[in-house]
């Protein structure tokens, strides 16, 4: 749950560039105050004061007067709501107030409103959590501090009034980092059910990327956690199914794959619109190139292939079909070939700071058939790991000596903490191996090694977009 951007948003809307700040430096103080209820909603007041630089301050005031105070407040409230929406938060009943636009002093803006589901409840361990962008990463992401002509000073105060009877179980730690005169400092205090976090961010004139990396180089979540009453979860489920058919012949391997993107419905609709806007042919060609490049990177010769995107004009799942004819992708050691398979379904290295913010459900069924006379000499054991609602399953069925069916499922539960996710993944190997030998009448030119499935990468991309 990140800060709304406040005056930085207004500058962009009014066509003012923060990067043009003079040597006087950019100086802003902001206070965010939240009154949280047991349903997770919060009344909010976002108060920001711009002190300088003088040229930017004056141009902002002139722009406000130019469009009219009524229009400026309405626009500011709307832009604040849009910025929060990008972070998965909905600002309701928003009102804005601008103070000092017709004076020679600082400029103050205040946005008030209500945010439902501001605090999130996790049945995983029965806690409520509020994540705050204390370091203002969301705001600073929009500008390049190294291009500022002066220094940048951001003074921030976050006040969270927890619901009556809340028992605080975790708070952010005090934190500081410095580099060549630039620094961040964070202090945390609590008085009963009120939590106050102060952060000061200072970028000296001429700050370098190395300085920023030193200050921000260790990502962390700043979370207020508490217990008291159970709540209702608002979890999104990301669901995908993959069906592979890999048939090895004497001179080639035929690789067919069908990917079905099932949930969430809103994101599937979004993908369809984007594909239609881009052009189906262009989207199909782009996916073909991704697959072909992935195969070629592993030494595979792609003799031919095609990609088809289906169901764009229906209400059903988004479907992508792949067909490739491959050659010379061999993994042979002393007459034994190895097919490597990832039982984690490419979900073992996701990056997030605190908790999984969605349910993730991916299944994959792979039929792998060898040429006549070949046989599997070793197949991996089945895997079934269950932990706190998370599940990783691998089941291998030997249909005959030359054919196996691999069924995999990975279900990751909403609210799983990073530590538990890492512990779960540590219990499952990064790859398992299917070993087989060819008969006297076969050759290895078409034998397929590791199954390279790049897909649309919807699930990992989602988690990157929604990290705390």
TANOR-V129691 format. One record per pair of residues at least 24 apart in sequence whose ideal C-beta (glycine too) atoms are under 10 Angstrom apart, sorted by the first residue. I is the first residue (numbers start at 1). J is the second residue. Records with the same first field share a line. If there is no record, write none. Layout:
# TANOR-V129691
I: J, J
This chain:
# TANOR-V129691
1: 34, 42, 84, 87, 88, 89, 115, 117, 118, 119, 120, 129, 130, 131, 132, 133, 138, 223, 468
2: 83, 84, 86, 87, 88, 89, 131, 132, 133, 134, 135, 136, 137, 138, 139, 141, 468
3: 30, 32, 46, 48, 83, 84, 87, 132, 133, 134, 135, 136, 137, 138, 139, 156, 158
4: 30, 32, 44, 46, 48, 79, 80, 81, 82, 83, 84, 85, 86, 87, 89, 91, 111, 113, 115, 133, 138, 139
5: 46, 48, 79, 80, 82, 83, 84, 86, 87, 136, 138, 139, 142
6: 30, 32, 46, 47, 48, 49, 50, 76, 79, 80, 83, 109, 110, 111, 136, 139
7: 48, 49, 50, 56, 60, 76, 107, 108, 109, 139
8: 48, 50, 83, 136, 138, 139, 140, 142, 143, 154
9: 48, 75, 76, 78, 79, 80, 82, 83, 109, 111, 139, 142
10: 48, 50, 60, 63, 64, 72, 75, 76, 79, 80, 96, 98, 107, 109
11: 50, 56, 59, 60, 63, 142, 143
12: 79, 83, 142, 143
13: 63, 67, 72, 75, 76, 78, 79
14: 59, 60, 62, 63, 64, 66, 67, 72, 75, 76
15: 59, 63
16: 55, 56, 59, 60, 62, 63
17: 56, 59, 143, 147
18: 53, 56, 139, 142, 143, 144, 145, 147, 148, 152
19: 143, 144, 145, 146, 147, 148, 149
20: 53, 55, 56, 59, 147, 148, 149, 150
21: 52, 53, 54, 55, 56, 147, 148, 149, 150, 151, 152, 205
22: 52, 53, 54, 55, 56, 148, 149, 150
23: 53, 149, 150, 151, 205
24: 51, 52, 53, 54, 55, 56, 57, 149, 150, 151
25: 51, 52, 53, 148, 149, 150, 151, 152, 153, 202, 203, 204, 205
26: 50, 51, 52, 53, 56, 57, 143, 145, 148, 149, 150, 151, 152, 153, 154, 203
27: 51, 52, 53, 57, 106, 150, 151, 152, 153, 154, 155, 202
28: 52, 106, 107, 136, 139, 152, 153, 154, 155, 156, 201
29: 106, 108, 153, 154, 155, 156, 157, 200
30: 109, 136, 139, 154, 155, 156, 157, 158, 199
31: 110, 155, 156, 157, 158, 159, 198
32: 111, 132, 133, 156, 157, 158, 159, 160, 197
33: 112, 157, 158, 159, 160, 161, 196
34: 115, 118, 119, 130, 132, 158, 159, 160, 161, 162, 195, 224
35: 114, 118, 159, 160, 161, 162, 163
36: 115, 118, 119, 128, 130, 160, 161, 162, 163, 166, 193, 195, 224, 226
37: 114, 116, 118, 119, 161, 162, 163, 164
38: 119, 121, 128, 162, 163, 164, 165, 166, 228, 229, 230, 231
39: 116, 117, 118, 119, 121, 163, 229, 231, 232
40: 115, 116, 117, 118, 119, 120, 121, 128, 129, 130, 163, 231, 232, 233, 234
41: 90, 92, 114, 115, 116, 117, 118, 119
42: 89, 113, 114, 115, 116, 117, 118, 119, 130, 160, 161, 162, 163
43: 93, 112, 113, 114, 115, 118, 161
44: 84, 89, 91, 92, 94, 111, 112, 113, 114, 115, 118
45: 110, 111, 112, 113, 159
46: 80, 84, 91, 94, 96, 109, 110, 111, 112, 113
47: 97, 99, 108, 109, 110, 111, 112, 157
48: 106, 107, 108, 109, 110, 111, 156
49: 99, 100, 105, 106, 107, 108, 109, 110, 155
50: 100, 106, 107, 108, 109
51: 105, 106, 107, 153, 155
52: 106, 107, 150, 153
53: 149, 150, 151
54: 104
56: 107, 150
57: 100, 104, 105, 106, 107
58: 104, 107
60: 98, 101, 107, 109
61: 98, 100, 101, 102, 103, 104, 107
62: 101
63: 101
64: 98, 100, 101, 102, 107, 109
65: 101, 102
69: 96, 97, 98, 101, 102
72: 96, 98, 101, 109
73: 97, 98, 101, 109, 110, 111
76: 109, 110, 111
77: 109, 111, 112, 113
79: 111
80: 109, 111, 113
81: 111, 113, 115
83: 138, 139, 142
84: 111, 113, 115, 118, 138
86: 138, 465
87: 131, 133, 138, 465, 466, 468
88: 117, 120, 234, 236, 357, 465, 466
89: 115, 116, 117, 118
90: 114, 115, 116, 117, 118
91: 115, 116, 118
92: 116
116: 234
117: 231, 232, 233, 234
118: 160
119: 160, 162, 163, 166, 224, 225, 226, 231
120: 223, 231, 233, 234, 235, 355, 357, 414, 415, 468
121: 229, 230, 231, 232, 233, 234, 235, 415
122: 225, 231, 233, 235, 355, 356, 357, 413, 414, 415, 416, 417
123: 230, 231, 232, 233, 235, 389, 413, 414, 415
124: 233, 355, 356, 388, 389, 390, 413, 414, 415, 416, 417, 420
125: 169, 225, 227, 355, 388, 415, 416, 417, 420
126: 169, 227, 228, 229, 230, 231, 415
127: 167, 169, 170, 223, 225, 226, 227, 228, 231, 355, 415, 417
128: 162, 163, 166, 169, 224, 225, 226, 227, 228, 229, 230, 231
129: 169, 170, 221, 223, 224, 225, 226, 354, 355, 415, 468
130: 158, 160, 162, 195, 222, 223, 224, 225, 226
131: 172, 221, 222, 223, 224, 225, 353, 354, 355, 357, 467, 468
132: 156, 158, 160, 172, 195, 197, 199, 221, 222, 223, 224, 468
133: 158, 199, 221, 222, 468
134: 158, 172, 175, 184, 186, 188, 197, 198, 199, 201, 220, 221, 222, 223
135: 175, 177, 184, 186, 199, 201, 215, 216, 219, 220, 222
136: 184, 199, 201
137: 216, 219, 467, 468
139: 201
140: 201, 203, 212, 216
144: 209, 212
145: 182, 201, 203, 204, 207, 208, 209, 211, 212
146: 203, 206, 207, 208, 209, 210, 211, 212
147: 207
148: 203, 204, 205, 206, 207
149: 205, 206
150: 203, 204, 205, 206
151: 181, 182, 202, 203, 204, 205, 206, 207
152: 182, 201, 202, 203, 204, 205, 207
153: 200, 201, 202, 203, 204
154: 184, 199, 200, 201, 202, 203
155: 198, 199, 200, 201, 202
156: 186, 197, 198, 199, 200, 201
157: 196, 197, 198, 199, 200
158: 186, 188, 195, 196, 197, 198, 199, 222, 224
159: 194, 195, 196, 197, 198
160: 190, 193, 194, 195, 196, 197, 224, 226
161: 192, 193, 194, 195
162: 190, 192, 193, 194, 195, 224, 226, 228
163: 193, 226, 228, 229
164: 192, 193, 228
165: 193, 226, 227, 228, 229
166: 192, 193, 195, 224, 225, 226, 227, 228, 229
167: 193, 225, 226, 227, 228
168: 192, 193, 194, 195, 224, 225, 226, 227, 228
169: 224, 225, 226, 227, 228
170: 223, 224, 225, 226
171: 195, 197, 222, 223, 224, 225, 226
172: 197, 199, 220, 221, 222, 223, 224, 225
173: 220, 222
174: 198
175: 199, 218, 220, 222
176: 200, 215
177: 211, 214, 215, 216, 217, 218
178: 202, 211, 214, 215
179: 203, 204, 207, 208, 210, 211, 212, 213, 214, 215, 216, 217
180: 204, 206, 207, 208, 210, 211, 214, 215
181: 205, 206, 207, 211
182: 206, 207, 208, 211, 212, 214, 215
183: 211, 214, 215
184: 215, 216
186: 220, 222
188: 222, 224
190: 224
193: 226, 228
195: 224, 226
197: 222, 224
219: 351, 352, 353, 467, 468
220: 353, 354, 468
221: 352, 353, 354, 355, 418, 467, 468
222: 353, 354, 468
223: 353, 354, 355, 468
225: 354
233: 359, 414, 415
234: 414
235: 356, 357, 358, 359, 413, 414, 415
236: 263, 264, 266, 267, 357, 358, 359, 360, 414, 462, 466
237: 262, 263, 264, 358, 359, 360, 361, 411, 414
238: 262, 263, 264, 267, 358, 359, 360, 361, 362, 412, 458, 459, 460, 462, 463
239: 263, 264, 268, 317, 359, 360, 361, 362, 363, 411, 458, 459
240: 317, 318, 345, 360, 361, 362, 363, 364, 455, 456, 458, 459
241: 317, 319, 361, 362, 363, 364, 365, 409
242: 320, 345, 362, 363, 364, 365, 366, 408, 451, 453, 455
243: 321, 363, 364, 365, 366, 367
244: 322, 364, 365, 366, 367, 368, 406, 451, 453
245: 323, 365, 366, 367, 368, 369
246: 324, 326, 339, 366, 367, 368, 369, 370, 406, 448, 451
247: 367, 368, 369, 370, 371, 403, 446, 448
248: 326, 329, 337, 339, 368, 369, 370, 371, 374, 402, 436, 438, 442, 444, 445, 446, 447, 448
249: 325, 327, 369, 370, 371, 372, 442, 443, 445, 446, 447
250: 371, 372, 373, 374, 438, 441, 442, 443, 444, 445, 446, 447
251: 303, 325, 327, 328, 371, 443, 445, 446
252: 301, 303, 304, 324, 325, 326, 327, 328, 329, 445, 446, 447, 448
253: 300, 303, 324, 325, 326, 327, 328, 329, 330, 369, 371, 445, 446, 447, 448, 449
254: 323, 324, 325, 326, 369, 446, 448
255: 291, 295, 300, 302, 305, 322, 323, 324, 325, 326, 329, 448, 451, 452, 453
256: 321, 322, 323, 324, 367
257: 291, 307, 320, 321, 322, 323, 324, 364, 366, 451, 453, 455
258: 308, 310, 319, 320, 321, 322, 323, 365
259: 287, 309, 317, 318, 319, 320, 321, 322, 364, 453, 455, 456, 458
260: 310, 311, 316, 317, 318, 319, 320, 321, 363
261: 311, 317, 318, 319, 320, 455, 456, 458, 459
262: 316, 317, 318, 319, 361, 363
263: 317, 358, 359, 361
264: 358, 359, 458, 462
265: 315, 317
267: 318, 458, 462
268: 311, 315, 316, 317, 318, 458
269: 315, 318
271: 309, 312, 318, 456, 458
272: 309, 311, 312, 313, 314, 315, 318
273: 312
275: 309, 312, 318, 320, 456
276: 309, 312, 313
280: 308, 309, 310, 312
281: 309
283: 307, 309, 312, 320, 456
284: 308, 309, 320, 321, 322
287: 320, 322, 454, 455, 456
288: 322, 323, 324
290: 452, 454, 455, 456, 457
291: 322, 324, 452, 453, 454, 455
292: 324, 326
293: 452, 454
294: 450, 452, 453, 454
295: 324, 326, 329, 448, 449, 450, 452, 454
296: 329, 452
297: 452
298: 329, 331, 448, 449, 450, 452
299: 328, 329, 330, 331, 449
300: 324, 326, 327, 328, 329, 330, 448, 449, 450, 452
301: 325, 326, 327, 328, 329, 445
302: 326, 327, 328, 329
303: 327, 328, 446
309: 456
318: 456, 458
320: 455, 456
322: 453, 454, 455
324: 448, 452
325: 446
326: 445, 446, 447, 448, 449, 452
327: 445, 446, 447, 448
328: 444, 445, 446, 447
329: 444, 445, 446, 447, 448, 449, 450, 452
330: 443, 444, 445, 446, 447, 448, 449
331: 433, 435, 444, 447, 448, 449, 450
332: 437, 438, 444, 447, 449
333: 435
334: 437
335: 437, 438, 444
336: 377, 378, 435, 436, 437, 438
337: 370, 374, 376, 377, 434, 435, 436, 437, 438, 444, 447, 448, 449
338: 378, 431, 433, 434, 435, 436, 447, 449, 450
339: 366, 368, 370, 376, 379, 404, 406, 431, 432, 433, 434, 435, 436, 447, 448, 449, 450, 451
340: 430, 431, 432, 433, 434, 449, 450, 451
341: 366, 368, 380, 394, 396, 406, 408, 429, 431, 432, 433, 434, 450, 451
342: 394, 408, 410, 428, 429, 430, 431, 432, 450, 451, 453
343: 380, 382, 383, 385, 392, 393, 394, 406, 408, 409, 410, 428, 429, 430, 431, 432
344: 383, 392, 394, 408, 410, 424, 425, 428, 429, 430, 431
345: 392, 394, 408, 409, 410, 453, 455, 459
346: 410, 453, 454, 455, 457, 459, 460
347: 392, 410, 411, 412, 421, 425, 459, 460, 463
348: 392, 410, 421, 422, 424, 425, 426, 428, 429, 430
349: 425, 430, 460
350: 412, 418, 421, 422, 425, 459, 460, 462, 463, 464, 467
351: 418, 460, 463, 464, 467
352: 416, 417, 418, 421, 463, 464, 466, 467, 468
353: 418, 467, 468
354: 415, 417, 418, 467, 468
355: 413, 414, 415, 416, 417, 418, 420, 421, 468
356: 390, 412, 413, 414, 415, 416, 417, 418, 420, 421, 463, 466
357: 414, 415, 416, 462, 463, 465, 466, 467, 468
358: 412, 413, 414, 415, 459, 462, 463, 466
359: 389, 411, 412, 413, 414, 415, 416
360: 390, 410, 411, 412, 413, 414, 416, 459, 460, 462, 463
361: 391, 409, 410, 411, 412, 413, 459
362: 408, 409, 410, 411, 412, 455, 458, 459
363: 393, 407, 408, 409, 410, 411
364: 394, 406, 407, 408, 409, 410, 451, 453
365: 395, 405, 406, 407, 408, 409
366: 396, 404, 405, 406, 407, 408, 451, 453
367: 397, 399, 403, 404, 405, 406
368: 396, 399, 402, 403, 404, 405, 406, 434, 436, 448, 451
369: 399, 400, 402, 403, 404, 405
370: 400, 401, 402, 403, 404, 434, 436, 437, 438, 439, 442, 446, 447, 448
371: 402, 438, 439, 441, 442, 443, 444, 446, 447
372: 402, 438, 439, 441, 442
373: 401, 402, 437, 438, 439, 440, 441, 442
374: 401, 402, 403, 436, 437, 438, 439, 441, 442, 444, 447
375: 400, 401, 402, 403, 436, 437, 438, 439
376: 400, 401, 402, 403, 404, 434, 435, 436, 437
377: 401, 434, 435, 436, 437
378: 433, 434, 435, 436, 437
379: 404, 406, 432, 433, 434, 435, 436
380: 404, 406, 429, 431, 432, 433, 434, 435
381: 432
382: 407
383: 408, 427, 428, 429, 432
384: 409
385: 410, 424, 425, 427, 428
386: 411, 424
387: 413, 416, 420, 421, 423, 424, 427
388: 413, 415, 416, 417, 420, 424
389: 413, 414, 415, 416
390: 416, 420, 421, 423, 424, 425
391: 424
392: 424, 425, 427, 428
394: 428, 429, 432
396: 432, 434
401: 436
402: 436, 438, 439, 442
404: 434, 436
406: 432, 434, 451
410: 459
412: 459, 463
